[in-house]
């Protein structure tokens, strides 16, 4: 799968967030890294069809994405989303949170939906949690359930926006291990993350976004070992300074 960004710009309330963002990337697993306020989440939402750029174009495998309501309705059905907040309904159990979109948004029969959900719960060690409510679950369990829900319909692309930002280290590891397993299965993903170890070791490519533009991109091993720009070098020095 190839994604092409062509001069994408976006402004919120007179504040420039993205400026002429361009690049062509073959997607297997991509990490988007960079300082806060650099436009990472905005770019991810534009790729997912959740935001419309002010100018520019987005192409997937050569097809131009139309930012119209009708087109985006079908486009988003093929994409899984996971955000910082787990997005689980507090009044529903874990399994009910899984079943709701499968049945009502994707038209899956209840028997099939239960079977798909149960298999995912079993695969990711969540069977004992399926009848619990979100308040009874750890942050890591909630996020893993949110990811399982996102992949239940077998999307051709999974987008994740800082899925571990609010988690303790042990729960972060749970979520990243799950994502690594899904990537090994061939699920294509783009993740906005501050977890440099995951970006380096689990993602094939890295996009460094800063000052509202793509400053540098490339294979993750090359990006971390031999950054080509002063901006990326300074960012990595700062972010990795206290890593032990």
N, C-alpha and C positions, 0 to 999 in steps of 0.2 A: 504494500500500500504506500502510495506517495501522497504527501501533502505539500501544496505550494501556496505560499503566502506572497501576495503581490501588493506592495505599497499600502499595507493596512494601517489606518490611523483611527484613533478614537479619543474623544474628548468628553469629559464629564464636568458640567458646570464651569466651563471655561478653563478647566485644568487638563492639559495635554497628558494622556496616559500612554498612548502608543503613537509613534510617528514613523510612517513609511516603513513598516516592518515587512521585510521580504526574505524569502529563502525557500529552498526546495529540500524536502527531507523524506527519505524512505523510512517508514515507520515499522519498527518492531517494538522497541521500548525506548522512549525518549524521556529524559528528565529535563525540566525547565528550572534553572536555578538563577539566583540573582538577589540583589538587595530588596528590602521592602519598598513598595511604591514604584517598582520598576515596570509594572504592567503585566506581571506573570499571570495572575488570575484572570485579568481582562482578556489576554490573548487566549487562554484556555477556554473561556466562555464563548469567545467568537468562533473558535474551532468547533465547539460543540453546538453552535447554533442558538445559544442562549442570549447572546448579545449581537447587535448589528453594527458593523463598523461604519464610521462616518464616510470613509472612502477606502478604495482598494478592493481586492478580490481574494477569494479563497477557492482553491481547487483540490479535489480529492480524486486521485487517479485520473487526472485530466478533465474531470467534470466540474464545471463552475457551480459553486453552491449559491443558490438563489435565496436571498434573505427576505423571503415572503412567508406569510403565515402558513399557507397551504404546503409549500415545499418543505419548510422546516418541521412541520408536524410529522411527516414521513421520515425526514432525515434523522431527527432525534430518536426515533424508535430503534435505530440501529446503533445507538451509542449508549454506553453505560456511564453514569455519573456518580462520583463519590466526592463529597465536600468535607470541609473541616468539621462542621457539625454533623453528627451521625445521621440526622434526618429520619429517625425512627419515630413512629407515632406512639406517644407515651401511654395511650389507653389500649394499645394492642400488644399482644404477646409477640415474641420474636417470629414465630411461625406465621402469625397473622400479618405481620409487617411484610413478610415475604409473599404471602398469597395475594394480598390486596392488589398490587400492580399487575401481577401475572394474570389474574382473573379479569379485573375490571379495565385495565389499560391495554393489555395485550390479547385479551379474549381467550385465554387458555382455559380449558375445562378444569374443574376443581380437582378431579382425580389426578390428572396429569400434573397440575400445579403442586399438589401435595407430594407427589412422587419426586418431582424435580427439586423441590425445596428440601425434602428429607435427605436426598442424596448429597446435596451441598452441605447441609448441617453435619452429616456423618463424615464427609470428606475432610472438613475443616475442624473437626473436633468440637462441634457445637450442639450435638444431639441433646445433651443434658440441659441446654439453655433454651431449647425451642419453645417451651411453654412458660418462660419467664417474661416479665415485663421489663422495659428498658431500665427502670430504676433498680432492678435486681441484678443488673449486669455491669461488669466492669467496662471502662471506656474502650479497652481493646476488644472485648467481646461485641460491644455495640458496633464498632467500626468494621469488624470482620463480618458481622451480619449485614451491614450496609453494602459491603463489597460483594458478598454472596448474592444479595438481592440484585445488584447491578449486573452481575454476570449470568443470572439465571436464564435470561432470554437469549444468551449467546450473542452478545453484540459484536460487531466487527471492530469496535474501538472502545477502549475504556479510558475515561478521563478522570484524573484524581487531583484534587486541589488541596494540598497540605493535609493529607488524611491522618497524619500522626502528630499534628501540631499541638494538640491538647492532651497528649498521652504521656504517661510515665514511661521511662526507658523499657521496662519489661513488657508493657503493652505495645509499645512501638515495635519491638522485636517481633511480637506475634503478628502484627499487621504486615510488616515488611516481609516476613517469611511467607505469609499467604500470597502476597503480591508476586514474590519471586517464583513461587510454585506455578501461579497462573501464567506468568510470562514464559516459564519453561514449557508450558503446554502450548505455547504459540499465540496466546492472547495479545493482541497489539494494544499498547498503552502509552499514554502521555501523562506524566505526573509532575505537578509543581511540588517541589519538596525542598526542605532545608536540611534533609538527611544526606550529607555529602557521601557517606559510606555507601548508602544504597544507590545514589546516583552514579558513583564510580564503579561499583562492583556488580550491580544488578541491571543497570540500564545500558543499552548498547550505544546510545548517543546522548549528547548533552547540548542544550541551548542555553547560553548565558545571556540573560536579558537585563539590561540596565539602562538608565537614562532614556527610557521609553523606546528602546530599539534593541535589535539583536546585535550584540557586540562581538560575539564569537560563538561558533558551534563546531561540532565534530565528534569523532569517536570519543567515548568517555575516558578511555585509558590515555589518549593523547591530550585531551583537554586538561586533565588533572596533573599529568606529568610534565607537560610542556605547554603551558598557556602562552598564547601568542600576543596578547594585548596587556598593557599595563593595568587596565581596569579589571580584568579577570585575575591577574596576579595579585593585585591589592585585595580583591574580594576573598580569594582563597587564603591569603595570609591572615586576614582578619578572622574569617570564619573558622579556620583550623588552628588558630593560635593556642587555644587551651585544650585541644583534643589530645588525649593521652592513650 
